[in-house]
Amino acid sequence: MGIGATAGVAAAGGIALTAQASSGTGASSGGSGAAGVASSDALAFDKDAYTTLTTTITDADGADHEVEYRFYKAITYVAAPVDEKYQCLNVSVPVRIDGTAVDATDAPVLFANSVGGYMPSSVADATGVGGGGATGMPGGGAPGASASPSPSSSASGEVASGGNGMVNAQGGMVSLPKLALAAGYVVVEPGARGRTLVDADGTYYGVAPAAIVDLKAAVRYVRSNKGRIPGDVDRIVSSGTSAGGALSSLLGASGDSPLYEKPLAAIGAADASDAIFATGAWCPITDLEHADGAYEWNWGSNPTSSGSTVDQAVSKQLRSQFAEYQASLRLKGLNGFGALTARNYDEYLVRQYMEPSATRYLAALSDADRTTYLAANTFITWSGGRARFSWADFLTHVGARKKSTPAFDAFDLSAGENNLFGKGTTKARHFTLYSLRHESGGSARLDSDLPATLHLMNPMPFLTHQPNPHRTKHWWIRLGTKDSDTSHTVSANLAAAANALGDEVDHLYYWDEGHGANSDPGDFIKWIARITNHTPKTR
């Protein structure tokens, strides 16, 4: 699989349902009205349609909390759904935490997508908060439809369950929806269509831009129900991992862009804003049309898992493409680094991210453990409480690259991204001229719809040449230093672009962590409280 996480929901933090009592009438549905922008009345949130659940949640510091909450299940968020199994959302509202009644009326809203690998993600069968996940693997799909198997490819990496299941430094699972609920926040978990969904006629109905359109429609549903749905719907904070991190970034960058109006109208999205307040993105697999070049710039010299090297002629050509693209962005590094180019990006990554990451890691170890680690990793110079090393030594330390070349637009159309940009009954297409012409000849042209579709799937155009005034102004971006599912330049460019616009950017790398890592989830929960000026209220 070419893009990241697959399905599977892992219970996090020792959570367990301990009691359940029905209250209300069950989850409401948005109905199935005609296509077009839906009125708020057509998609009104039923505040009485909930079940009361009680669960135990272990927070980021290891403390257990008993949380009673209202669970609104499988609410269809568009008036003309293509597939209600995926175009629905769950809402969890805290009522009582550790025996104290809480008032979530003005609490921030965590909008936690669980998309992995740009696969379908459904919350319809969840039994409580944090129960959604990517569901588009073989055997999944809508009733009466089939979900094709994920294409085999060396371009895959996996996290436990998209945005709802990440791994901390100790190897335990992290569920941001559960941590947010225990902090007194409202949690919205949306489903979305994904690339493998196929109807009875063989049409792929979840390919790009379906996932981002669905998530925007879900945001519109929440915002259209201001005053009915609990929480401060003007303080929506998204989260996601891998492809879900890419979509979370895109939600933040493209808020209220008119480019999405037509597909949103086609599914009967609510007549409301789809702008969000803040973005949380872990290892975002994004900027796909430039990802092959970025990947080769980063990992081109690293061996594959078998110990062999990729085609260096192809790798060199793709690295050249990256140099041209990077120059066109005209980005400057954080902390006064200056212009970011293909020639100095290695220096920037080491100085801004890699050495600080290693320093934090080593400083947190005991003296004995630090001595042992440094003895096993002699490429690091530890002096004055700071780690230093070269980019070349860092690459050697990471070792094998996860993906072949090209990493995303595979020559044989086997990557998940090729499927993402399928159309109609065509399962997979090339989406870069380089790969297309490598296979079809120098005069081949991309299908005419692809440039616009690529734009709809990439946050960078909304942050660079024509910045979107309705974008989020708060960014939380994370990546593991050993994550070779993507290039380290991808999230660093995202951070640099947002920083250049004056947005608040909190971006760091987790030392020696791989794809899907989340080593500071508690800090993210606190960050939400700070940027939203939220103070928990008791009744």
N, C-alpha and C positions, 0 to 999 in steps of 0.2 A: 504494500500500500504506500502511496507516495506522499502522504501529508501529515501524519501525526496520529493522534489518539484514536483508539477504537472504543468499543462499548465496554460495559461492565461497571456496575455501580458498587463501590466498596464502602461499607459503613465506616465512618471516620470518628475518631475520638471517643470510642467506647460508647457509642450512642445506641439506645435501645428503646423501643416503644414499650412503655410500662403500663399504660392504661388507655382506654379509648371509649369515649362516650359520644354518641351521635347528638348533634345539636343543629337544627336548621334542616334544610331540605335537600342538600346535595349540590353538586357543582352546577353552575349555570352555564348556558351556552349562548354564543353570540348569534345563533340562528343561521340561516342560509339565504339571506336576501340577495337581490340582484347585484351584479358587479357594479362597481363604482364606489366613490368615497362614501362611507357610511356615516350617518348622523350618530351623535352620542346616544340618542334614545335607542337606536337599533342595536347598540352594543353596550347596554347599561350593565354595570357590575351589580350583581345581586349580593348585597352585604349580609343577607341572612342564609346564604347557601354554603354553610361550612360544617365541618366536623371538628369537634374539639379533641385534641390529642395531647398527651403528656409524654415527654421524652427526657432522657438524661444526656446532656451534651458536655463533653470534656473540652474546656477552652484551651487556648494556645499555651497557657502556663501550667496545664495539667490539672486544673481544678474542675470538679464536676458541678453541673448546675441542672436542677430540675426545671424544665421549661414547659409550661402549658401554653398551647397556641391554637389559633383557629386555622384550619387547613381548607382552602378553597381549591377544589380539584378539577382539572381538565376543562378549563373555561376556553371556549373557542373565541379567538381574539380578532377574527375578521368576519364580515358578513357574507362573503362568498368563498368559503374555503375550498381549496383544491383537495386537501386531505386533512380532515379534522384530527386524525391521530397525531399529526405533527404540528398543526397550526392551533395549538392550545397551550395554555399556561397554567401553572399552579401558583397560588399565593399563600404565604404563611405569615400570620400576624401574632406576635407574642402577646399573651394576656397576663401571665404570671411567671415570674422568674424567682426561683428559690423561695417561694411562698409569698412574694411581694407582688401585688398587682401593678402592672405597668400600663402606661398610656402611649401607644404607638401612633397616635394621630399625626404627629409632626415628625416622626422618625424618618431617617433616610431610607431609601429603597435600594436594596441590592438586587440588581438585575443579572442573575447568574445563568448564563447559557452553558450547556453541557455538550456543545458540538465538538466532535473529534474527527479529524480527517475529512472535514467537509461532508461527513456522512449524515444521514437523517438522525434527528434527535427528538425523542418523544418523552413527555412527562405523563402521558395518559394513564399509565399503569402504576405510577408512584403511590406509595402508601403513606408518605410523609415528606417532610422537608429534606432536600438533598437526595431525592430518589430518582431524578431524571438521568438520562444518559444517552449516548449515541446508540442507535438501534438499527443501523442500516447494514449490518453484516449479513451474510447468507442466512436466509430463513426469515429475515425481517421484512418490513414493508407493510403497506396498507392492506386491509382486507381486499381480497380479489386481485391484488397486484403482487409482483415479485420483485425482490431486491436482489440485483445481480451481485455475485461475489466481488469483493474488492480485487482490483487488478493486482497481480503479483509484481512487486518491484522492490529494488533495493532502496527505494526512496522513502521507506516507511520508518516511523518511530511511533511508540505508543505511550500514552499515559492512561491512567486507570479509567477515567470516565469524563473526558473533556474537562469543562470548567468546574465540575463538581467533585472531582477526585484527583488531587495532586499529591505529590510525595514530598515530605519534609526531609531534612538532613539526616534524621534518624531512621528513615525508611518507613515511617508511619504515614497513614493517609490523612489528608487535609480536606475538609469539606467547608468551603467558605460559606455556603448557605446556612449550615448549622452554627458556625461561629458567629455569623451575623445575627441570627435569630437569638442566640444566647446573649448578645450584646444589646438586645432590644430593638433591632432593626426589622423592618418589613422585608420579606424576601419574595421576589418574583422569579420563577423559573420557567422560561419559555421553551417550547419545542420549536423545531424548524425543519423544513424539508432539506433533503440532502441529495448528493449526486447519484446515488445508486438506485433511487426510486424509479420504477418502471411500471407503466400502466399496461392494461391488457393488450393494447395495440403496439406495445414495444416502444412507447415514447418515454423518454427520460424527463420527468417532470420536477426534479429537484436539483437540476444543474444550475450553474450561475446564471442570474444573480439571485436565485430563489431564497437561499439562506439569509442573506442580508435583507432582502425585502420582507421576509417573514419576521425577522427580529425588529425591524423598524415598525412593522405593523403592530407587533406586541407592545412596543414602547408607546405607540399612538393609542392603543387600547388603554393602557395604564393612565396616560396623561388625560385622555378624554373623560376618565372617570374620577377626576379630581373632586374631592368632597364625598365620593361614595367609597372608593377603594381606600383602605387605611394607609397612612404614611404620607410623606411629603413628596408628591409626584414631580415636583420641580427639583428634587434632589435625588435623581436616579443615578446610581453608580453601577456600571456594567463590569462584569468579570468573565474571563474565559481563558482557555489554555490551548495552545497549538493553533489549529484552525479556529477554535473558539476564541483564542487570543487575537487572531487576525480580525475576526468579525467584531470583537469588542473594540478594537482599535478603529475599525471602519465605522462603527456606530458613533464613536466619539468624534471622528474627523468629519463625517458627512452629514451631521445633523441638519434636518430640514432642507437638504439639497433638492432642488426641483427635478433633478435628473431621475429620481425614483418615482415621480408622481404617477406615471403611466402604469408600471407594474403594481404599485400600491393600490391604485384605483381598480385594477383588474380583479383583485381579491377582496375588495370591499373593506379596505382599511379605514379606521376611524378618522374623522376630520379633526385632527389634532397635530401638535408638534411631535416629531420623532427625535428631537435634540435631547441629549443626556447631559448630566452635570459633570460626571467624571468617568474615566476609563481605567480599568485594571486589566492588564494584558500580560500573560505569561507565555514566553517563547512563541510569539506570534509568527505564524507561517504566512507571510504576506508579501506584497510587492512582487507578485508571482511572475510577471512578464520580464523582470530583471533578476529573478532569483537564481537562475542558472549561472550567470556571470558572477554574482556575489558569492555564490557557493564555491566556485572554482578559485576566486581570489582568496578566499579563506582557507579552503581545505584541499586545493589542487595538488599540493605536494604530499599530502598524507596518504598512506596506503589504505587499501580496502581491508575488510576483515580477513580476507584470505592472504593478505600480505602483498598482493600485487598492486601496481599503480594503474590509474585510469589512463586513457588515451591522452597523452600530453599535448598533442597537436590540437585536439578539441578543447582541452582545458585552457591552453594558451589563447585560443580564439575567444573563448568565453570570458577570460580574464580581461581581454582587451575591450570587450563590450562593457564590462563593469566600469572600467576606467572612464570610458566616454559617458556613461550614465551618471557616474558619481560627479564628474565635472559639471554636468548639466544641472545638477541639483543646487549647486552653489551654497552648500551648507557649511556652517562653521561649528567646530566642536565646542563642547561645554567648557566652562571655566577658562575662557579666553584662549583656547587652543589655536584658533585660526581656521583657515579653509581646510576642509576635509577632502583629500584626494586619494586615489589608489596608491600613490607613492608614500603617503604618510599615515594611512589609516591604521597600519600595524602599530606604529608608535602611539597613536591616539588610543587604541584599544588597550594597549599595555598600561599606559599612564593613567587613563581615566577609569578603566574598569578592572583589568586583570590583576594588576598589582594591589590595588585597594581591596579587591575581593580576597586574594590570598592573605593579605595582611590581616583582615578581619578574622579570617578562619584561623590563622596561626595564633593570633593574639588571644583567641578564646580557648585555646588548648592549655592544658597544664604544662609545666616546664618539661616534664618527662615525655609527654605525648608529642610536644613540639619538637623535642630533640629527635625522637624516633621518626617523625614525619620528615624532617629535614635531612636525616641520614638516608632515608629512602628516596628523597627527591633533591639530589644535590645540585640541580640546575637553579634552585632558589638560593639567593643570597639573603640572609636574615641579619640585618644590622640596624641598630637604633630603633627596634620595634617596627621595622618595615621590610616587606618582601620586595626583592628586585629580581628580574629575569628578562630574557630576550623573547621576542615573538617567536623566533625559530625554536627555541627550547620549549616554549609553551605548546607549540604545535606538536612537537615530539612527545610531550607529556600527555596530551590528549589521546594520541595514537590513531587508531583506525577511523576513517571517515565512515559515516553511516550510509551515504548514498553514492550511487554510481554517477556517470556523467552522460548526458545532462541530467541533473538531479531532479528537475521538475517537469520539463517538457521532453520526456523520454523519446528517443528516436523511434522506438517500436510502439509508442502510445501506451505503454504499460503503467505509467505513473498515475496516481490518483488524480493529479491535477489535469491530466489529459481527459479523464472522465468528467471532472468538474466543468470543463469547457465543452462538453458534448452538447449536442443540439438535436431536438426531435428524436428520431430513431437512431441517430448516430451516437454511439456510446462514448467515443473519445476523439478529440481533435488536437492537432498542433495549435499552439497559441503564440508561438514565437516564429519569426521568419527564419531564424537560424536553423531550428530543428526541422521546420517544414521543408526548407530548401535542401537541407542535408539529405532528406529522404525522397523529395519529389523533383529536385532540380532547381537551378538558379532563377528561373522565371516564375516560380510558384508564388501565389499571393494568399495571404490569410483571408478567410471568409469575411465578408464585409461587416458582419455584426460584431466581430471580435474586439475591435478597438473600443467600442462603446461599452461592451460587457466587461472588458478588462478594467476600464476606468471605474465602473460601478463596484468592482471588487478590491480596489486598491486605495488605502487611506492617503498615500503620499501626494497624489494630485490635489487633494483637498487641503494640504498643508504647505505646499511649496509655491508653484507658479501662480495659482489663483486661490489664496487661502480662503477657507469657508468661515465667514463671520459667526456662524451658528455652531461651530465646533465646540467640543468640551474644552475647558481651560485648565483641567487637572488630569495628569497622566501618571499612572503607576505602572512601570514596565519592569519585568524580571526575566532573566534567562540564566541557565546553568552554563558554566564555563566549558563543560565537556559535552554540551549539546551540539552535536553535528548533524541534527535534522535540518538545520538552517544555518545561514551565515550570521556571524556576530554583527555584521554591518547592518543587518535588516532592522533590528530593534534600536541600534545606535543611531541610524539615520532617522527613524521615527522620533526618537527623543530629541535629536538635534533640530529637526524641523519644527517640532512643537516648541522647543525652547527659543528658537529664533523668533517665534511669534509672540513671545512674552508669556507663554503658558507655564504653569507650575509643572515641573517634571521631576519625578522621583524614580530614578532608573539605576539599578545595580545588577550585578551578576553574582550568582551563587558559586563559590569555589568548589570545584570537583563534582558538581552536580550535573545530571543529564537532563534529558527532555522531560518536561512536565514537573520540574522541581518547584517547590514553594517552601522555602525555609524560614520565612518571616510572616506567616499568616496573621499573627496577632498584631503586628505592626500595620498591616493593611486595614484591619478592623479599626484600629486607633486613628489611622489616617483618614478614614471616612468620617469619623466623628469630628476631627479637626477641621477638615475642609468644608464640612456642612454646618459647623458650629452647633453640633447636636449635643444636648445634655439629656440623658434618660429621664423620663418623667414617671413618677409613681402616682397611682390613683388615691 
